[in-house]
Amino acid sequence: MIATQTRALLIDAYRDLNSRKLFWIILILNVLVVAGFAALGVKANRITIFTWEIPHDIPVAMFVYKWIFSFVVVGQWLTWMATILALISTASIFPDFLAGGAVDLYLCKPISRVRLFLTKYLTGLLFVALQVTVFTTGSFFVLGWRARVWEPGLFIAIPVVVLFFSYLFSICVLFGVWTRSTLASFFLTLVVWGLIFGLNAADRFLQQADEIYADNAARAQQRISEIDKTIAQAQVRLDRAAAATRPGTGTSLTAKVPATQQVVADAGMLRRMQFDRARLARTADQDRPPQWVKTAQPIIFGINTAVPKTQDTVGLLDRVLFDDAALKATLSAMPEDYRTHGWREHIQRMLNVRSIPWIIGSSVAFEALLLALAARRFCRGDY
Amino acid sequence: MPSDELVLDLHDIHKTYGRGRRRVQALRGVSLQVGPGEIFGLLGPNGAGKSTLVKILMTVVRPDRAGGTILGQPVGSKPILARVGYLPEHHRFPRYLTGRQMLEFFGALAGVPRKVCRPRAQELLELVSMKDWGDRRVDTYSKGMMQRVGVAQSLINDPQLVVLDEPTDGVDPIGRQEIREVLVHLRSQGRSVFVNSHMLSELELICDRVAIMTKGNVIRQGTIRELSSHRQWYELEVLRGLLPATPPLRSIVAAMDNHGIWIESELRDTTELVKVGTADAQQVQAMIDALRQGGFVITRVQAVRPTLEDLFIEAVTEPPAPLAIPGEARP
């Protein structure tokens, strides 16, 4: 019986989505965005826009192409515009379901309220899953066709975007069950999303500020160590030269002239080094995060732990698309300066600043709490 | 009837909506019984608690307290709903489905396998005269068509008990007759039908038993004959003054009015109407004899019982029960 009921509910969910004009409008928009992405192509030494080919000597064109997909197409379109449209379309699922005369027809069947609730919730996610699947499949072929990159990791966008949407949809469901109003649940979700975005951004800003100060301090410390080493070497040379020029050492006068020149050069360098070291030490000492950053960072981090990490979740796609091997390959094509100054490590650190279990675990915990509250209200309600 | 044979055996059902000053006691200890193969009518004015009672049976509303059983299972049991059909009052079927899809969908939710559901949906569409409309979307249906397909929906799981809340609402006279025939057909198959309706004349035609609810209580329950037995009378119509020696009717009536039954006479154009307040035909014979001996010509003798509407109005216009909720002070 359970299989029959679940199958019927899922087919009904599909029919419901199919009947919504907005579902098809968003799908067409998704196809248009993919088509727009397809207009741009990258080859070894040419960038193509539609059929026009522009020669280029950008060493990391492929990196830039993937970046456009990840940060612009997914980051801007899927996680902002398409998500808002999906929320508009799915915000009515629960208020419509709970309308008098509609919910009676479901509750009077031999199916538990919890199962009904969860199936309806999955309906909303099915909406986004179908959209993202079409979008990602299209993008996969576009990347293959236009850039000769067959990147299966692209399909990680499907669970990532569905997961990201599920956080927002759980908020929408709670307000939908609570207010039974489509408009109220949609706008309240936008407000909460704004607050979460602000918290996420504040946490990221403070975290990055901390990282930047720590990086600067480490770099200064490294430079100081190098200077100390050079000073020590110069000091040894100076000591040797001083010993050589001392009377009674038996060294000839002609040999003493260049030794004296070396002593003068080393002494000058030593003074410069000591000056640089003092400046670096002073800067390293002064260049610490302000007190308010130190105070706010753990507080904001604590609050942010309790809410969904929307941007970090979407950022998981970048971890797949720009993994260590991809970064190595990209940076190997860059000038030497980029390879030697820890760019790869820096990018990896920025991408992986938060652990995946923390991002997903805490976000899903928040979602589960909201769903539990909504389910409790739905299950205990009279209709 | 033993309680284990009853399709519906409800005891002491209570429901209060809201809290504090907004508290409304919708049901105050409702008890009623419905037997197998019976059409049972639930009557009551608006706000009597009929829909709340029906929704409690169908687990749409959660009772504060509910004793008794549905088809032998406790009230609130979900699995038993696989054997119960339900048509809510202001139903809103998914508008994106066709009539056939809608029947199959709700059949599947009731646990009916697809292979069984398909032919059954076709049969039911024919039964409610919607065969030609089965493949059109529900949002193209008229109100009456929606009710017909709604009745079909309540039967898709081949239920033993069918609960219908205002099934003929918005249906034209022919449609109402067809729905009545469907209900009678269900009874003939041994199924029980629980109908909540304002259409008293229709219920009177088909119901075996009725209950009248007001202010959250069942105040009358039984067959229509049982409910009306204390309100039956006989009417005798006689021609006036045909014989000069005919004594005044009033004196005969006065002479008879001593057996503990009420007798009234009413003057009409050429006749007089005598009402004898009894359901017992034997007691009327004495009056007939007396009138005939007095030279009156009796043109009509008719046993009269009140309509369901009369009983309903009489029941609900009796002094109301106190509105106060136990424990709550009222001015």
HADDOCK unambig.tbl for C-alpha pairs under 7 A between the chains (distance, minus, plus):
assign (segid A and resid 1 and name CA) (segid B and resid 111 and name CA) 4.89 0.50 0.50
assign (segid A and resid 4 and name CA) (segid B and resid 108 and name CA) 5.86 0.50 0.50
assign (segid A and resid 4 and name CA) (segid B and resid 111 and name CA) 6.30 0.50 0.50
assign (segid A and resid 4 and name CA) (segid B and resid 113 and name CA) 6.65 0.50 0.50
assign (segid A and resid 5 and name CA) (segid B and resid 108 and name CA) 5.51 0.50 0.50
assign (segid A and resid 5 and name CA) (segid B and resid 109 and name CA) 4.74 0.50 0.50
assign (segid A and resid 5 and name CA) (segid B and resid 111 and name CA) 6.26 0.50 0.50
assign (segid A and resid 8 and name CA) (segid B and resid 105 and name CA) 5.97 0.50 0.50
assign (segid A and resid 8 and name CA) (segid B and resid 108 and name CA) 6.05 0.50 0.50
assign (segid A and resid 8 and name CA) (segid B and resid 109 and name CA) 6.80 0.50 0.50
assign (segid A and resid 16 and name CA) (segid B and resid 96 and name CA) 6.59 0.50 0.50
assign (segid A and resid 19 and name CA) (segid B and resid 96 and name CA) 6.09 0.50 0.50
assign (segid A and resid 101 and name CA) (segid B and resid 88 and name CA) 6.38 0.50 0.50
assign (segid A and resid 101 and name CA) (segid B and resid 90 and name CA) 5.06 0.50 0.50
assign (segid A and resid 101 and name CA) (segid B and resid 91 and name CA) 3.87 0.50 0.50
assign (segid A and resid 101 and name CA) (segid B and resid 92 and name CA) 4.98 0.50 0.50
assign (segid A and resid 102 and name CA) (segid B and resid 91 and name CA) 5.93 0.50 0.50
assign (segid A and resid 102 and name CA) (segid B and resid 92 and name CA) 4.74 0.50 0.50
assign (segid A and resid 102 and name CA) (segid B and resid 93 and name CA) 6.29 0.50 0.50
assign (segid A and resid 104 and name CA) (segid B and resid 60 and name CA) 5.91 0.50 0.50
assign (segid A and resid 104 and name CA) (segid B and resid 88 and name CA) 6.75 0.50 0.50
assign (segid A and resid 107 and name CA) (segid B and resid 59 and name CA) 6.56 0.50 0.50
assign (segid A and resid 107 and name CA) (segid B and resid 60 and name CA) 5.65 0.50 0.50
assign (segid A and resid 108 and name CA) (segid B and resid 58 and name CA) 4.93 0.50 0.50
assign (segid A and resid 108 and name CA) (segid B and resid 59 and name CA) 6.09 0.50 0.50
assign (segid A and resid 108 and name CA) (segid B and resid 60 and name CA) 6.40 0.50 0.50
assign (segid A and resid 108 and name CA) (segid B and resid 81 and name CA) 6.68 0.50 0.50
assign (segid A and resid 109 and name CA) (segid B and resid 81 and name CA) 5.77 0.50 0.50
assign (segid A and resid 109 and name CA) (segid B and resid 82 and name CA) 6.54 0.50 0.50
assign (segid A and resid 109 and name CA) (segid B and resid 109 and name CA) 6.20 0.50 0.50
assign (segid A and resid 109 and name CA) (segid B and resid 110 and name CA) 5.30 0.50 0.50
assign (segid A and resid 110 and name CA) (segid B and resid 78 and name CA) 4.85 0.50 0.50
assign (segid A and resid 110 and name CA) (segid B and resid 79 and name CA) 5.06 0.50 0.50
assign (segid A and resid 110 and name CA) (segid B and resid 81 and name CA) 5.20 0.50 0.50
assign (segid A and resid 110 and name CA) (segid B and resid 82 and name CA) 5.54 0.50 0.50
assign (segid A and resid 110 and name CA) (segid B and resid 110 and name CA) 5.93 0.50 0.50
assign (segid A and resid 111 and name CA) (segid B and resid 78 and name CA) 6.76 0.50 0.50
assign (segid A and resid 382 and name CA) (segid B and resid 60 and name CA) 6.29 0.50 0.50
assign (segid A and resid 382 and name CA) (segid B and resid 61 and name CA) 4.52 0.50 0.50
assign (segid A and resid 382 and name CA) (segid B and resid 62 and name CA) 6.26 0.50 0.50
assign (segid A and resid 383 and name CA) (segid B and resid 60 and name CA) 5.93 0.50 0.50
assign (segid A and resid 383 and name CA) (segid B and resid 61 and name CA) 6.03 0.50 0.50
